[in-house]
Amino acid sequence: MNYNESELLLNIADNVNRYLKKFGVMEISRKTGIDRTLLYRIRQGEILPSLKSLCKLAAAFNATLDDLTTYHKEIKYDTYN
């Protein structure tokens, strides 16, 4: 699947945010050596991280590059039906 840069930015931002809910910015910054400011900018979709940064994030999250760059629709279950 081909992505344009804005789609890729949004996918990465969404996925990084999803993982950071579990780990926290400080912990991931410490594990990866990626500055907190850079992590915040990635989370906001302001910058496209380098491949090196993506690899560090994937390792810290125990995820793949595909996990970080692909759109993942969150499944919500309706408990009322």
LINRA-V814354 format. One record per residue. N is the residue number from 0. PHI is phi as a letter, one per 20 degrees, with the letter a starting at -180 (999 if undefined). PSI is psi in degrees with one decimal (NA if undefined). Layout:
# LINRA-V814354
n->N phi->PHI psi->PSI
n->N phi->PHI psi->PSI
This chain:
# LINRA-V814354
n->0 phi->999 psi->134.7
n->1 phi->e psi->136.6
n->2 phi->d psi->145.2
n->3 phi->e psi->170.4
n->4 phi->f psi->-38.6
n->5 phi->f psi->-37.2
n->6 phi->f psi->-42.0
n->7 phi->f psi->-42.9
n->8 phi->g psi->-46.0
n->9 phi->f psi->-42.2
n->10 phi->f psi->-47.6
n->11 phi->f psi->-45.9
n->12 phi->g psi->-47.2
n->13 phi->f psi->-45.7
n->14 phi->f psi->-40.1
n->15 phi->f psi->-42.6
n->16 phi->f psi->-41.5
n->17 phi->f psi->-44.6
n->18 phi->f psi->-35.6
n->19 phi->f psi->-21.1
n->20 phi->f psi->-31.5
n->21 phi->e psi->-34.9
n->22 phi->d psi->-35.8
n->23 phi->n psi->147.4
n->24 phi->f psi->-44.4
n->25 phi->f psi->-44.6
n->26 phi->f psi->-44.9
n->27 phi->f psi->-37.6
n->28 phi->f psi->-44.0
n->29 phi->f psi->-43.5
n->30 phi->f psi->-36.1
n->31 phi->e psi->-21.3
n->32 phi->m psi->8.9
n->33 phi->e psi->126.6
n->34 phi->g psi->142.8
n->35 phi->g psi->-38.0
n->36 phi->f psi->-42.5
n->37 phi->f psi->-41.5
n->38 phi->f psi->-41.9
n->39 phi->f psi->-40.2
n->40 phi->f psi->-36.0
n->41 phi->f psi->-44.6
n->42 phi->f psi->-34.6
n->43 phi->e psi->-6.7
n->44 phi->m psi->24.2
n->45 phi->e psi->-30.0
n->46 phi->c psi->151.5
n->47 phi->e psi->115.8
n->48 phi->f psi->154.3
n->49 phi->f psi->163.5
n->50 phi->f psi->-38.8
n->51 phi->f psi->-44.6
n->52 phi->f psi->-41.8
n->53 phi->f psi->-41.0
n->54 phi->f psi->-41.1
n->55 phi->f psi->-42.8
n->56 phi->f psi->-45.1
n->57 phi->g psi->-43.3
n->58 phi->f psi->-43.0
n->59 phi->f psi->-34.4
n->60 phi->e psi->-3.2
n->61 phi->l psi->47.8
n->62 phi->c psi->175.9
n->63 phi->d psi->166.2
n->64 phi->f psi->-36.2
n->65 phi->f psi->-39.5
n->66 phi->g psi->-34.7
n->67 phi->e psi->-24.5
n->68 phi->d psi->-10.6
n->69 phi->e psi->143.8
n->70 phi->f psi->129.5
n->71 phi->c psi->107.7
n->72 phi->f psi->124.5
n->73 phi->f psi->131.4
n->74 phi->e psi->125.2
n->75 phi->d psi->129.9
n->76 phi->e psi->133.3
n->77 phi->e psi->112.2
n->78 phi->e psi->-5.7
n->79 phi->e psi->-10.1
n->80 phi->d psi->NA
